[in-house]
């Protein structure tokens, strides 16, 4: 169910890591509130803007998500289908350039 003009809303999708991918339409104001809440949760975990992090998930990295990754210094790692070689390389990379948080 969508209440309002869908063309003026932002489509958000879950990564689908726990089952079927869900979709929700948000207004720009609702999207802003969701982002603020997410930052607040991260700060409760000790994260501060400017810290680096490793984030896992299964979502497609759209332009917007790649921009967020760059701005927030996020090293995004897909959660599924990881080979032993990839994990070993990623751990070696993290030894050279550690991150402050795992999201």
Secondary structure, 3 states (H helix, E strand, C coil): CCCCCHHHCEEEECCCCCCCCCEEEECHHHHHHHHHHHHHHHHHCCCCCCCCEEEEECCCCCHHHHHHHHHCCEEEEECCCCCHHHHHHHHHHHHHCCCCEEC
